[in-house]
Amino acid sequence: AIDRWQKYSWDNLPEKRGMCLLSGEENTIISPLHWPLKGVRDAQTTGAFIVSFNADAFGSYGKGTNSYNAPVSEERAFAYVTALNRLLAFGSRQKIQLGDSTMVFWTGKPSPAEALLPQLFNPDERPADDQGLLMQVRAVLEALREGLYPHELGDPSVIFYTLGISPNVSRLAVRFWSVSSVGELAEHAGLHFRDLALQREWDSDPEFPSLYRILNEPFTRRATGKKPDVMSEYPSTLSAALTRAVFTGSAYPRALLALTLGRIRADGQVNYLRAVIIKAFITRNRRLNNQTMEVGMALNPDSNDTGYLLGRLFAVLEKAQQDALGQGIN
């Protein structure tokens, strides 16, 4: 009887009221439908929804197929959709694309880090249409790699938010969510670029490889030059796992190493980016496991580590075999 009365009362209210999940306010007018978000790659062009229900099975307590089962006030629903659509807009400098995930960034109060930090993780993917910005990004990257906090990022205590969303038909899936400070994120970015640091093979090789290039390299067939088919080849959680490792200083995903080694076996090529990925993975794991030796940026002729010496020996033997027999060896 109580359940029936609750359902009757809910269905016959002129407007649905309840507690807003975002603000915690009670007795607020709940938004029956949330507006669509636009600008997420591979989502529907008309927009997609973070909150939506399309069958009674997804509702509970008789709240039906509207958005009442995830109650958000009309004011808050309008605010979050408007803000995210602004961040996702074409040309936004607070948005980057990683695999199937669209990442957006913002700060708790006005800060130069809001526009600069996204550039740090994809410094070579944006057209060089603003030389001043490129020079500023370069200076910040060099400072971070040296373990310094660059003044260009402003107050290090400012809260920094990161959201990663990916398409799922007419809905959007939240792949990544992070709340940290600008200072913490800068520290972790510095660790990331120090782990990646490796002597370049060619001048055209990126000194600060972007997350986009790192994520794409295991899926790029160097023998044929074929680019990856993002939606069909990427593991759906890889971009979020890589982002989490970079933003928090945790271990890089093992899937990234496994996929890189698999591509090397298939192509028979160890280029700069593939070597960078392997080196960064080993370096970070050793540091997280409190092991002192790290893989250096260049050849260390003074190393007496057995594995290091055997690796050098096998590389010489393989090179001699290739020079003698060509590339078609097993």
C-alpha positions as CSV (number, residue, x, y, z in Angstrom):
1,A,0.0,0.0,0.0
2,I,2.8,2.4,0.9
3,D,4.6,1.6,-2.5
4,R,1.3,2.3,-4.4
5,W,0.7,5.5,-2.6
6,Q,4.3,6.7,-3.3
7,K,3.9,5.9,-7.0
8,Y,0.5,7.6,-7.2
9,S,1.8,10.7,-5.4
10,W,4.9,10.9,-7.7
11,D,2.9,10.4,-10.9
12,N,0.3,13.1,-10.0
13,L,2.6,15.8,-8.9
14,P,2.5,18.9,-11.2
15,E,6.2,19.0,-11.0
16,K,8.6,16.4,-9.6
17,R,10.6,17.5,-6.5
18,G,13.3,15.8,-4.6
19,M,17.0,16.0,-3.6
20,C,19.4,17.1,-6.3
21,L,22.3,14.7,-6.6
22,L,24.7,17.4,-7.6
23,S,23.9,20.1,-5.1
24,G,22.4,18.1,-2.2
25,E,19.5,20.6,-2.1
26,E,16.2,19.1,-1.0
27,N,12.7,19.8,-2.4
28,T,14.1,21.1,-5.7
29,I,12.4,20.8,-9.1
30,I,13.9,17.8,-10.8
31,S,14.7,18.1,-14.5
32,P,12.6,15.4,-16.4
33,L,15.1,15.4,-19.3
34,H,18.7,16.5,-19.7
35,W,19.9,18.4,-22.7
36,P,22.3,16.7,-25.2
37,L,26.0,17.2,-25.2
38,K,27.6,18.0,-28.6
39,G,31.3,17.8,-29.7
40,V,32.2,14.3,-28.5
41,R,33.9,12.5,-31.4
42,D,31.9,9.7,-33.0
43,A,28.8,10.4,-30.9
44,Q,25.5,11.4,-32.7
45,T,25.8,14.7,-34.4
46,T,22.6,15.9,-32.7
47,G,24.1,15.2,-29.4
48,A,24.2,12.5,-26.8
49,F,23.3,12.2,-23.1
50,I,25.2,11.5,-19.9
51,V,21.8,10.9,-18.1
52,S,19.0,9.1,-19.9
53,F,16.7,6.1,-19.5
54,N,14.9,4.4,-22.3
55,A,13.1,1.5,-20.7
56,D,11.1,0.8,-17.5
57,A,13.7,-1.8,-16.5
58,F,16.2,1.0,-16.0
59,G,13.9,2.9,-13.7
60,S,13.1,2.1,-10.1
61,Y,10.3,3.0,-7.6
62,G,8.0,3.7,-10.6
63,K,10.0,6.7,-11.8
64,G,9.7,5.6,-15.4
65,T,11.9,6.4,-18.4
66,N,12.6,10.1,-17.8
67,S,15.7,11.2,-15.8
68,Y,13.9,11.1,-12.5
69,N,15.9,8.0,-11.4
70,A,19.0,10.2,-11.4
71,P,17.5,13.3,-9.9
72,V,19.2,16.6,-10.8
73,S,17.6,20.0,-10.4
74,E,16.6,21.9,-13.5
75,E,19.1,24.6,-12.6
76,R,22.0,22.2,-12.1
77,A,21.2,20.2,-15.2
78,F,21.2,23.4,-17.3
79,A,24.5,24.5,-15.8
80,Y,26.5,21.3,-16.3
81,V,25.2,20.8,-19.9
82,T,26.0,24.5,-20.8
83,A,29.4,24.3,-19.3
84,L,30.4,21.0,-20.9
85,N,29.1,22.1,-24.3
86,R,31.3,25.2,-24.1
87,L,34.3,23.0,-23.2
88,L,33.5,20.5,-26.0
89,A,33.0,23.3,-28.7
90,F,35.0,23.2,-31.9
91,G,38.3,24.9,-31.4
92,S,38.3,24.6,-27.6
93,R,41.8,24.7,-26.1
94,Q,40.5,22.8,-23.1
95,K,39.8,19.7,-25.0
96,I,42.0,16.9,-26.4
97,Q,41.2,13.6,-28.1
98,L,42.7,10.3,-26.8
99,G,41.6,7.2,-28.6
100,D,37.8,6.9,-28.2
101,S,37.8,9.3,-25.3
102,T,37.3,13.1,-25.5
103,M,39.0,14.8,-22.5
104,V,38.0,18.2,-21.2
105,F,39.8,20.3,-18.5
106,W,38.8,23.2,-16.2
107,T,39.9,24.8,-13.0
108,G,38.1,25.8,-9.8
109,K,38.9,29.5,-10.5
110,P,40.5,31.5,-13.3
111,S,44.0,30.2,-14.0
112,P,46.4,30.2,-16.9
113,A,46.8,26.4,-16.3
114,E,43.3,25.9,-17.6
115,A,44.4,26.5,-21.2
116,L,48.1,25.5,-20.8
117,L,48.0,22.1,-19.2
118,P,45.9,20.4,-22.0
119,Q,48.6,21.6,-24.5
120,L,51.3,20.0,-22.5
121,F,50.0,16.5,-23.1
122,N,49.5,17.0,-26.8
123,P,52.1,19.6,-27.7
124,D,52.7,18.4,-31.2
125,E,49.1,17.8,-32.3
126,R,47.8,21.4,-32.6
127,P,48.6,23.5,-35.7
128,A,51.4,26.1,-35.1
129,D,49.0,29.0,-35.5
130,D,50.1,30.7,-32.3
131,Q,53.9,31.0,-32.0
132,G,53.6,32.7,-28.6
133,L,51.6,29.8,-27.2
134,L,54.0,27.3,-28.7
135,M,57.0,29.0,-27.1
136,Q,55.2,29.2,-23.8
137,V,54.3,25.5,-23.9
138,R,57.9,24.6,-24.8
139,A,59.3,26.6,-21.8
140,V,56.8,24.9,-19.4
141,L,57.6,21.4,-20.8
142,E,61.4,22.0,-20.3
143,A,60.8,23.3,-16.7
144,L,58.6,20.3,-15.8
145,R,61.1,17.8,-17.2
146,E,63.8,19.4,-15.0
147,G,61.6,19.0,-11.9
148,L,60.8,22.7,-11.6
149,Y,57.4,24.4,-11.2
150,P,56.9,26.9,-14.1
151,H,55.4,30.3,-13.1
152,E,53.4,30.2,-16.3
153,L,50.9,27.8,-14.7
154,G,50.0,30.3,-11.9
155,D,48.9,29.3,-8.4
156,P,49.8,25.6,-7.8
157,S,47.0,25.2,-5.2
158,V,44.2,25.9,-7.8
159,I,41.9,22.8,-8.2
160,F,42.1,21.2,-11.6
161,Y,39.3,19.0,-13.0
162,T,39.6,16.4,-15.8
163,L,36.7,14.5,-17.4
164,G,37.0,11.9,-20.1
165,I,33.8,10.8,-22.0
166,S,33.3,8.4,-24.9
167,P,30.3,7.7,-27.2
168,N,27.9,4.8,-26.6
169,V,25.2,5.1,-29.2
170,S,22.9,7.9,-28.0
171,R,24.6,8.0,-24.6
172,L,28.0,9.0,-23.3
173,A,30.1,6.9,-21.0
174,V,32.3,8.5,-18.4
175,R,35.8,6.9,-18.9
176,F,37.9,9.1,-16.6
177,W,37.3,11.6,-13.8
178,S,40.0,13.3,-11.8
179,V,40.2,16.1,-9.2
180,S,43.7,17.4,-8.3
181,S,45.6,20.6,-7.9
182,V,47.6,22.4,-10.6
183,G,50.7,21.7,-8.6
184,E,50.1,18.0,-8.3
185,L,49.3,17.7,-12.0
186,A,52.5,19.6,-12.9
187,E,54.5,17.3,-10.6
188,H,53.1,14.2,-12.3
189,A,53.5,15.7,-15.8
190,G,57.2,16.2,-15.0
191,L,57.6,12.6,-13.9
192,H,55.9,11.5,-17.1
193,F,58.2,13.4,-19.4
194,R,61.3,12.3,-17.4
195,D,60.2,8.7,-17.8
196,L,59.8,9.3,-21.6
197,A,63.1,11.0,-22.0
198,L,65.2,9.2,-24.6
199,Q,67.9,10.1,-27.1
200,R,66.1,10.8,-30.4
201,E,66.9,8.8,-33.5
202,W,66.1,11.7,-35.9
203,D,65.6,15.5,-35.4
204,S,62.0,15.1,-36.5
205,D,61.2,12.7,-33.5
206,P,59.2,14.5,-30.9
207,E,61.2,15.5,-27.8
208,F,58.0,15.5,-25.8
209,P,55.8,12.8,-27.3
210,S,52.1,13.5,-27.0
211,L,49.6,11.1,-25.4
212,Y,48.0,10.9,-28.8
213,R,51.2,9.6,-30.4
214,I,51.9,7.2,-27.6
215,L,48.4,5.8,-27.8
216,N,48.5,5.4,-31.6
217,E,51.9,3.9,-32.0
218,P,51.0,0.3,-31.0
219,F,48.2,0.4,-33.6
220,T,50.2,1.9,-36.5
221,R,51.6,-0.6,-39.0
222,R,55.0,0.9,-39.8
223,A,55.6,-1.7,-42.5
224,T,52.6,-0.5,-44.5
225,G,52.1,2.9,-43.1
226,K,48.5,2.1,-42.3
227,K,46.9,4.3,-39.6
228,P,44.9,2.7,-36.8
229,D,41.2,2.3,-37.0
230,V,40.5,3.8,-33.6
231,M,37.0,2.5,-32.8
232,S,37.7,-1.1,-33.9
233,E,41.3,-1.6,-32.6
234,Y,41.6,0.4,-29.3
235,P,40.7,-1.4,-26.1
236,S,37.9,0.8,-24.8
237,T,39.7,1.4,-21.4
238,L,43.2,2.0,-22.7
239,S,43.0,5.8,-23.1
240,A,41.5,6.2,-19.7
241,A,44.2,3.9,-18.1
242,L,47.0,5.9,-19.8
243,T,45.5,9.2,-18.7
244,R,45.1,8.0,-15.1
245,A,48.8,6.9,-15.0
246,V,50.0,10.2,-16.3
247,F,47.8,12.4,-14.2
248,T,48.3,10.4,-10.9
249,G,51.9,9.1,-11.3
250,S,50.7,5.5,-11.1
251,A,52.0,2.6,-13.3
252,Y,51.5,2.7,-17.0
253,P,48.9,0.2,-18.2
254,R,50.4,-3.2,-19.0
255,A,48.2,-3.4,-22.1
256,L,50.2,-0.5,-23.6
257,L,53.5,-2.5,-23.2
258,A,51.9,-5.7,-24.5
259,L,50.4,-4.0,-27.5
260,T,53.7,-2.2,-28.3
261,L,55.7,-5.5,-28.1
262,G,53.1,-7.2,-30.3
263,R,53.4,-4.5,-33.0
264,I,57.2,-4.8,-32.9
265,R,56.9,-8.6,-33.5
266,A,54.5,-8.0,-36.3
267,D,56.5,-5.2,-38.0
268,G,60.0,-6.1,-37.0
269,Q,60.7,-2.5,-36.3
270,V,61.8,-0.7,-33.1
271,N,61.5,3.0,-33.8
272,Y,61.9,5.9,-31.5
273,L,58.3,6.0,-30.2
274,R,58.2,2.3,-29.5
275,A,61.5,2.5,-27.6
276,V,60.2,5.5,-25.6
277,I,57.1,3.5,-24.5
278,I,59.1,0.5,-23.4
279,K,61.7,2.7,-21.6
280,A,59.0,4.7,-19.8
281,F,57.2,1.5,-18.7
282,I,60.4,-0.1,-17.3
283,T,61.6,3.2,-15.6
284,R,58.3,3.9,-13.9
285,N,57.9,0.3,-12.7
286,R,61.3,0.2,-11.2
287,R,60.8,3.5,-9.4
288,L,57.4,2.4,-8.0
289,N,58.9,-0.8,-6.8
290,N,61.8,1.1,-5.1
291,Q,64.4,-0.3,-7.3
292,T,67.3,2.1,-7.8
293,M,68.4,1.4,-11.4
294,E,66.5,3.2,-14.1
295,V,66.8,2.9,-17.9
296,G,68.8,6.0,-18.9
297,M,68.1,8.5,-21.7
298,A,71.1,7.2,-23.8
299,L,73.5,4.2,-23.9
300,N,75.3,3.6,-20.6
301,P,78.6,1.9,-21.5
302,D,79.6,1.6,-17.8
303,S,76.5,-0.5,-16.8
304,N,77.3,-3.9,-15.4
305,D,73.7,-5.1,-15.1
306,T,73.4,-8.6,-16.6
307,G,70.1,-7.9,-18.4
308,Y,71.4,-4.6,-19.8
309,L,74.5,-6.3,-21.2
310,L,72.6,-9.2,-22.6
311,G,70.2,-6.8,-24.3
312,R,73.1,-5.0,-26.0
313,L,74.7,-8.3,-27.1
314,F,71.4,-9.5,-28.6
315,A,70.9,-6.2,-30.4
316,V,74.4,-6.5,-32.0
317,L,73.8,-10.1,-33.0
318,E,70.4,-9.3,-34.5
319,K,71.9,-6.3,-36.5
320,A,74.7,-8.5,-37.8
321,Q,72.1,-11.2,-38.9
322,Q,70.0,-8.6,-40.6
323,D,72.9,-7.0,-42.5
324,A,73.9,-10.5,-43.7
325,L,70.5,-12.0,-44.6
326,G,68.2,-9.0,-45.0
327,Q,64.9,-8.2,-43.3
328,G,63.1,-11.5,-44.1
329,I,64.6,-13.5,-41.2
330,N,62.6,-15.1,-38.4
